[in-house]
Amino acid sequence: MLYQWREAQRAFLQPLSDWALSASQMYANPYSPLAHVPGAARVSAGLELMHRLGKEYEKPPFDIKNVMIGGEEVPIIERCVLNKPFCKLIRFERLLPKSLSHRENDPSVLMFAPLSGHHATLLRDTVRTMLPDHNVYITDWVDARMVPLAEGDFHLNDYVNYCIEFFRLLGPEVHSMSVCQPTVPVMAAISLMCSLKDKARPLSMTMMGGPIDSRRSPTTVNQYATDRPFAWFENNVIFRVPGKYPGAGRRVYPGFLQHAGFIAMNPDRHATSHWDFYQSLVRGDMQDAEQHRRFYDEYNAVLDMPAEYYLDTIHTVFQQHKLPNGTWDVDVDGELLRVDPKAIRDVPLFTIEGELDDISGSGQTEAAHGLTPNLAPAHKQHHVAMGAGHYGIFSGRRWRELIYPKVRDFIAAHPSRIKTR
């Protein structure tokens, strides 16, 4: 019933939120008489804050229209390369002019976005930064409430098979990049492809802030997953999608619960941020106010996760630690195979962590190096981004100025399959 109550609350708040926005504009528009009454700026700011606290946040667009390449402005078009029930594989096609036709041979990167509550657009800055030097693809995960029951379930093992299918589709000349949660299934997929000697395995793998071994430096997120028995999650956070959506009846971990968890991790920080937003509006500092709007338009837009996938992740990644323990079996092409990272011999590895990451603790991503003893040390690289939190390793100034150049150079250093003995 919780989901139904949530929908009732949404239906109640939406008209109030719309009214608050209209009223806010009445007190802010210089052509309105109300804008000239004493305290109009404070009233307008309070009403806009009310609007933003009550509104529903839908998935925002990537909104990457163009990038600068070689001093020229190049248009970008999003194209769906493959449309799966639970994921769309998107290519950001660069419409290169003839003078830049040689840039068509830039390295191709398949970017795996997290399926952990937020939309893939959370990696907008990551994509935009990569595009001048790379052909970029991204996994755009579908909100589970929009997937009809007829499409069946979606498990963590299905995620691994999606990864393998995407690699096979794009061919062997692609580099992989996974951010946060997908580091685990992507490493599993690459391990399996190496075991099968699949020629479509990627040229390299960059893994950023992921729970390869969540036993290292456990965070609040890790403790939440381990302090409760598995049955607790199935009984307390899994609900069925209401009838108004295409996925009616599907069991999901609702996005609004995930969002509540995000807020609960740092309530003081979010309260301060909203107070600063109010003050910016009162002062007329529209630049700071717009930065707040952009951040929370993204942060507050969440999706539902398939229940099977969420529960598998709790069990496999955070409670049983099957990847580092070597006990994970996945059905690939009708055959049950053991995930064995020791099979990785010719896919160079670059792991990146944030010094202040409060979601994937220190050493959790670096653990990938210990799981790949047959990959030569010369083809392994690790970087700790000092002063960076979880989001700072793939978005913002530190990502653009300090981390991305290392990622770019790592990819450029491996233009073809490395030789092994």
PLY file of the C-alpha trace (Angstrom):
ply
format ascii 1.0
element vertex 421
property float x
property float y
property float z
element edge 420
property int vertex1
property int vertex2
end_header
0.00 0.00 0.00
2.97 2.35 0.47
3.28 2.93 -3.27
-0.42 3.75 -3.50
-0.11 6.21 -0.62
2.82 7.80 -2.39
0.77 8.22 -5.56
-2.10 9.76 -3.55
0.36 12.21 -1.98
1.73 13.05 -5.40
-1.77 13.72 -6.75
-2.49 15.99 -3.76
0.75 17.96 -3.89
0.96 18.51 -7.65
-1.79 21.19 -7.85
-0.36 22.90 -4.76
3.12 22.85 -6.31
1.81 24.27 -9.59
-0.01 27.03 -7.71
3.11 27.89 -5.73
5.11 28.28 -8.95
2.51 30.58 -10.50
2.22 32.64 -7.32
6.01 32.88 -7.07
6.17 34.35 -10.56
3.46 36.87 -9.68
5.70 38.19 -6.91
8.82 38.15 -9.08
7.68 39.47 -12.47
8.47 43.21 -12.64
5.27 43.79 -14.64
3.14 42.45 -11.78
1.93 44.90 -9.12
2.64 42.26 -6.46
6.35 42.40 -7.30
6.52 45.91 -5.80
4.95 45.24 -2.40
7.28 45.11 0.64
8.88 41.67 1.09
7.91 40.51 -2.41
11.32 38.89 -2.97
11.02 36.79 0.19
7.46 35.72 -0.65
8.50 34.77 -4.18
11.52 32.83 -2.91
9.44 30.96 -0.31
6.82 30.03 -2.88
9.41 28.74 -5.37
11.01 26.67 -2.62
7.55 25.26 -1.81
7.09 24.44 -5.48
10.39 22.59 -5.71
9.80 20.63 -2.51
6.39 19.48 -3.70
6.88 18.93 -7.43
7.49 15.59 -9.11
10.85 15.30 -10.86
10.79 13.49 -14.18
13.81 12.13 -16.03
15.78 15.09 -17.40
17.32 15.02 -20.90
21.02 14.60 -21.54
20.75 17.89 -23.42
24.17 17.64 -25.06
23.66 19.60 -28.28
27.27 20.18 -29.34
30.90 19.94 -28.25
34.11 21.64 -29.35
36.50 19.40 -31.29
39.68 20.78 -32.81
38.40 24.34 -32.40
35.15 23.60 -34.25
31.64 23.26 -32.83
30.36 19.77 -33.62
26.63 18.89 -33.30
25.70 15.85 -31.20
22.73 13.57 -31.91
21.47 10.84 -29.58
20.74 7.57 -31.38
19.31 4.40 -29.88
21.58 1.59 -31.06
19.71 -1.21 -29.28
16.37 -1.10 -27.48
16.07 -3.76 -24.78
13.09 -4.08 -22.40
15.06 -2.74 -19.42
17.73 -0.67 -21.15
18.40 1.46 -24.21
21.92 1.53 -25.58
22.47 5.13 -26.65
25.15 6.49 -28.96
26.09 10.17 -28.87
26.83 10.57 -32.55
29.25 13.36 -33.45
28.33 14.96 -36.79
31.89 15.64 -37.81
32.62 18.01 -40.70
34.97 16.88 -43.48
37.84 18.78 -41.88
37.52 16.50 -38.84
36.68 13.26 -40.64
39.86 11.67 -39.27
38.36 11.97 -35.78
35.89 9.21 -36.65
38.68 6.86 -35.59
38.76 8.24 -32.05
38.49 5.47 -29.41
35.00 4.13 -28.73
33.89 3.93 -25.10
30.94 1.99 -23.75
29.89 3.73 -20.54
27.87 1.70 -18.05
25.64 3.98 -15.99
24.45 2.86 -12.55
21.10 1.15 -12.15
20.78 2.26 -8.56
18.01 4.81 -8.30
19.09 7.67 -10.55
18.77 7.94 -14.31
21.76 7.63 -16.63
21.59 11.40 -17.15
23.46 11.65 -13.83
26.52 11.01 -16.01
25.79 13.96 -18.30
29.00 15.75 -17.32
30.95 12.51 -17.74
29.64 12.07 -21.28
30.10 15.70 -22.26
33.72 15.66 -21.10
34.50 12.41 -22.94
32.93 13.37 -26.28
35.65 15.64 -27.72
38.11 12.72 -27.70
35.89 9.62 -27.94
32.91 8.00 -29.57
30.63 7.48 -26.57
27.87 4.94 -25.90
25.89 4.72 -22.66
23.44 2.34 -21.02
20.22 4.28 -20.45
18.28 2.15 -17.97
14.48 2.09 -18.17
12.32 2.89 -15.14
10.95 -0.52 -14.10
7.44 0.87 -13.58
7.37 1.52 -17.33
8.21 -2.10 -18.29
5.15 -4.35 -18.77
4.99 -7.58 -16.80
4.99 -9.50 -20.07
8.69 -8.63 -20.48
9.51 -10.92 -17.56
11.88 -10.44 -14.64
15.26 -8.73 -14.62
17.97 -10.22 -12.39
21.57 -9.22 -11.72
22.61 -12.09 -14.00
20.48 -10.53 -16.76
22.48 -7.33 -16.25
25.68 -9.31 -16.83
24.22 -10.78 -20.02
23.17 -7.31 -21.19
26.81 -6.25 -20.77
28.02 -9.19 -22.85
25.41 -8.50 -25.54
26.42 -4.84 -25.76
30.11 -5.73 -26.06
29.33 -8.22 -28.80
27.20 -5.67 -30.65
29.90 -2.98 -30.64
32.69 -5.40 -31.45
36.21 -5.79 -30.08
37.34 -2.20 -30.72
35.59 -0.67 -27.70
36.75 0.34 -24.23
34.55 -0.13 -21.17
33.92 2.41 -18.43
31.73 1.63 -15.42
30.66 4.06 -12.72
29.69 2.86 -9.22
27.30 -0.10 -9.09
27.97 -1.53 -12.59
31.64 -2.16 -11.83
30.57 -5.53 -10.39
28.45 -6.90 -13.28
30.83 -5.40 -15.86
33.81 -7.14 -14.28
31.77 -10.34 -14.21
30.90 -9.95 -17.90
34.51 -9.31 -18.93
35.70 -12.25 -16.80
33.21 -14.56 -18.49
34.10 -13.30 -21.97
37.78 -13.89 -21.25
37.00 -17.41 -20.00
35.10 -18.05 -23.24
37.90 -16.40 -25.29
35.21 -14.16 -26.75
36.85 -11.88 -29.32
34.36 -9.09 -28.53
35.82 -8.50 -25.06
36.74 -4.83 -24.58
40.19 -3.34 -25.10
40.34 -1.92 -21.57
38.22 -1.43 -18.46
37.98 1.73 -16.36
36.15 1.25 -13.05
35.13 4.20 -10.90
33.89 4.16 -7.30
32.32 0.69 -7.32
31.76 -2.03 -4.67
34.02 -4.72 -6.12
34.64 -5.83 -2.51
32.31 -3.97 -0.17
33.98 -5.50 2.89
36.78 -2.96 2.58
36.18 0.30 4.47
32.42 -0.32 4.76
30.25 2.78 4.45
26.76 3.55 5.75
25.39 2.13 2.50
27.29 -1.14 3.00
26.20 -1.42 6.64
22.58 -0.85 5.67
22.83 -3.88 3.37
24.60 -6.13 5.87
22.99 -5.23 9.21
19.63 -6.66 8.15
18.76 -10.21 7.08
17.98 -10.76 3.41
14.30 -11.43 4.19
13.97 -7.95 5.70
14.57 -6.31 2.32
12.05 -8.50 0.54
9.41 -7.85 3.20
9.96 -4.13 3.78
11.19 -2.33 0.66
9.62 -4.25 -2.24
6.24 -3.06 -3.56
4.07 -3.53 -6.63
3.68 -0.81 -9.25
0.18 0.79 -9.18
-2.28 0.30 -12.02
-1.73 3.64 -13.81
1.70 2.64 -15.15
2.62 0.21 -18.00
4.46 -1.96 -15.46
1.39 -2.32 -13.23
1.82 -5.26 -10.85
5.61 -5.49 -11.28
7.56 -5.91 -8.04
10.04 -3.04 -7.63
12.25 -1.23 -5.20
10.60 2.21 -5.62
12.73 5.18 -6.54
11.11 7.35 -3.88
12.41 5.00 -1.17
15.89 5.14 -2.67
15.65 8.93 -2.78
14.62 9.04 0.88
17.72 7.00 1.66
19.92 9.44 -0.25
18.50 12.37 1.70
18.77 10.55 5.03
22.51 10.07 4.52
23.15 13.83 4.65
20.00 15.63 5.86
21.88 18.66 7.21
23.68 19.18 3.91
20.41 19.14 1.95
18.65 21.44 4.43
21.52 23.92 4.19
21.48 23.70 0.40
17.76 24.56 0.27
18.21 27.44 2.72
21.07 28.80 0.59
18.81 28.51 -2.48
16.15 30.58 -0.70
18.73 33.21 0.25
20.08 33.33 -3.31
16.60 34.05 -4.64
16.07 36.80 -2.08
19.41 38.42 -3.00
18.69 38.06 -6.69
21.72 35.82 -7.22
20.26 33.92 -10.15
23.50 32.15 -11.06
23.70 30.32 -7.71
19.95 29.67 -7.77
20.20 28.12 -11.24
23.05 25.85 -10.15
20.83 24.61 -7.30
17.94 23.98 -9.70
20.12 22.02 -12.13
21.62 19.85 -9.40
18.32 18.97 -7.73
16.45 18.52 -11.02
18.90 15.64 -11.56
19.29 14.46 -7.95
15.54 14.29 -7.28
14.73 12.42 -10.50
14.71 8.73 -9.59
13.55 5.45 -11.12
12.17 2.18 -9.80
14.46 -0.85 -9.88
13.23 -4.38 -10.65
12.83 -6.20 -7.33
14.75 -9.27 -8.52
17.74 -7.16 -9.56
17.78 -5.17 -6.32
17.49 -8.25 -4.11
20.15 -10.09 -6.15
22.49 -7.14 -5.65
21.93 -7.13 -1.90
22.55 -10.89 -1.74
25.38 -11.26 -4.29
27.35 -8.03 -3.84
26.83 -6.89 -0.26
26.00 -9.97 1.78
27.64 -12.95 0.08
30.45 -11.02 -1.71
30.32 -13.59 -4.49
32.66 -11.79 -6.88
35.69 -11.52 -4.53
34.88 -14.91 -2.98
34.80 -16.63 -6.38
31.37 -18.19 -5.83
29.29 -16.44 -8.50
27.74 -18.53 -11.28
26.03 -16.92 -14.29
24.04 -18.50 -17.11
25.61 -17.40 -20.42
24.23 -18.72 -23.71
22.46 -21.52 -21.84
25.54 -22.65 -19.90
26.13 -22.04 -16.19
29.63 -20.57 -15.82
31.68 -19.53 -12.81
32.78 -15.88 -12.80
36.58 -16.05 -12.61
38.47 -12.70 -12.86
41.74 -14.70 -13.05
40.79 -15.30 -16.70
41.42 -11.62 -17.44
44.87 -11.49 -19.06
44.66 -8.95 -21.88
42.14 -6.30 -20.73
44.04 -3.49 -18.96
42.50 -2.21 -15.75
42.23 1.34 -14.39
40.47 1.85 -11.03
39.52 5.24 -9.63
38.36 6.11 -6.12
37.45 9.32 -4.33
39.24 10.13 -1.09
35.96 11.26 0.54
33.62 8.71 -1.08
30.87 7.89 1.42
29.14 5.34 -0.84
31.97 3.09 -2.06
34.66 3.16 0.62
38.41 3.30 0.17
39.82 0.13 -1.38
36.51 -1.30 -2.60
37.26 -0.57 -6.26
40.99 -1.15 -5.92
40.14 -4.73 -4.89
39.78 -5.48 -8.61
43.59 -5.55 -8.86
43.87 -8.40 -6.38
41.24 -10.40 -8.28
43.21 -10.24 -11.55
46.60 -11.83 -10.77
47.12 -12.91 -14.39
46.93 -9.35 -15.66
50.46 -7.92 -15.80
51.21 -5.11 -13.30
52.23 -2.90 -16.22
48.62 -3.00 -17.39
47.11 -2.02 -14.05
46.62 1.52 -12.81
44.96 2.99 -9.72
44.17 6.58 -8.81
42.76 8.16 -5.65
41.18 11.55 -6.32
42.10 13.66 -3.31
39.28 15.79 -1.95
36.68 14.10 -4.17
33.49 12.50 -2.91
31.48 9.88 -4.76
29.94 12.22 -7.34
33.16 14.20 -7.67
34.98 11.36 -9.41
32.70 11.53 -12.46
31.18 15.03 -12.36
32.39 18.53 -11.65
35.71 20.36 -11.74
37.86 17.56 -10.24
36.52 15.10 -12.78
37.09 17.43 -15.72
40.49 18.81 -14.74
42.18 16.08 -12.70
40.57 12.68 -13.35
39.49 12.80 -16.99
43.00 13.48 -18.38
44.17 10.26 -16.69
41.22 8.30 -18.13
41.87 9.76 -21.60
45.57 8.88 -21.45
44.84 5.36 -20.18
42.47 4.66 -23.05
44.84 6.18 -25.59
47.66 3.96 -24.29
45.71 0.82 -25.27
44.54 1.30 -28.87
44.64 -2.42 -29.58
44.65 -5.78 -27.79
47.71 -6.13 -25.57
49.96 -9.11 -26.10
50.18 -11.80 -23.43
52.52 -14.70 -23.03
0 1
1 2
2 3
3 4
4 5
5 6
6 7
7 8
8 9
9 10
10 11
11 12
12 13
13 14
14 15
15 16
16 17
17 18
18 19
19 20
20 21
21 22
22 23
23 24
24 25
25 26
26 27
27 28
28 29
29 30
30 31
31 32
32 33
33 34
34 35
35 36
36 37
37 38
38 39
39 40
40 41
41 42
42 43
43 44
44 45
45 46
46 47
47 48
48 49
49 50
50 51
51 52
52 53
53 54
54 55
55 56
56 57
57 58
58 59
59 60
60 61
61 62
62 63
63 64
64 65
65 66
66 67
67 68
68 69
69 70
70 71
71 72
72 73
73 74
74 75
75 76
76 77
77 78
78 79
79 80
80 81
81 82
82 83
83 84
84 85
85 86
86 87
87 88
88 89
89 90
90 91
91 92
92 93
93 94
94 95
95 96
96 97
97 98
98 99
99 100
100 101
101 102
102 103
103 104
104 105
105 106
106 107
107 108
108 109
109 110
110 111
111 112
112 113
113 114
114 115
115 116
116 117
117 118
118 119
119 120
120 121
121 122
122 123
123 124
124 125
125 126
126 127
127 128
128 129
129 130
130 131
131 132
132 133
133 134
134 135
135 136
136 137
137 138
138 139
139 140
140 141
141 142
142 143
143 144
144 145
145 146
146 147
147 148
148 149
149 150
150 151
151 152
152 153
153 154
154 155
155 156
156 157
157 158
158 159
159 160
160 161
161 162
162 163
163 164
164 165
165 166
166 167
167 168
168 169
169 170
170 171
171 172
172 173
173 174
174 175
175 176
176 177
177 178
178 179
179 180
180 181
181 182
182 183
183 184
184 185
185 186
186 187
187 188
188 189
189 190
190 191
191 192
192 193
193 194
194 195
195 196
196 197
197 198
198 199
199 200
200 201
201 202
202 203
203 204
204 205
205 206
206 207
207 208
208 209
209 210
210 211
211 212
212 213
213 214
214 215
215 216
216 217
217 218
218 219
219 220
220 221
221 222
222 223
223 224
224 225
225 226
226 227
227 228
228 229
229 230
230 231
231 232
232 233
233 234
234 235
235 236
236 237
237 238
238 239
239 240
240 241
241 242
242 243
243 244
244 245
245 246
246 247
247 248
248 249
249 250
250 251
251 252
252 253
253 254
254 255
255 256
256 257
257 258
258 259
259 260
260 261
261 262
262 263
263 264
264 265
265 266
266 267
267 268
268 269
269 270
270 271
271 272
272 273
273 274
274 275
275 276
276 277
277 278
278 279
279 280
280 281
281 282
282 283
283 284
284 285
285 286
286 287
287 288
288 289
289 290
290 291
291 292
292 293
293 294
294 295
295 296
296 297
297 298
298 299
299 300
300 301
301 302
302 303
303 304
304 305
305 306
306 307
307 308
308 309
309 310
310 311
311 312
312 313
313 314
314 315
315 316
316 317
317 318
318 319
319 320
320 321
321 322
322 323
323 324
324 325
325 326
326 327
327 328
328 329
329 330
330 331
331 332
332 333
333 334
334 335
335 336
336 337
337 338
338 339
339 340
340 341
341 342
342 343
343 344
344 345
345 346
346 347
347 348
348 349
349 350
350 351
351 352
352 353
353 354
354 355
355 356
356 357
357 358
358 359
359 360
360 361
361 362
362 363
363 364
364 365
365 366
366 367
367 368
368 369
369 370
370 371
371 372
372 373
373 374
374 375
375 376
376 377
377 378
378 379
379 380
380 381
381 382
382 383
383 384
384 385
385 386
386 387
387 388
388 389
389 390
390 391
391 392
392 393
393 394
394 395
395 396
396 397
397 398
398 399
399 400
400 401
401 402
402 403
403 404
404 405
405 406
406 407
407 408
408 409
409 410
410 411
411 412
412 413
413 414
414 415
415 416
416 417
417 418
418 419
419 420
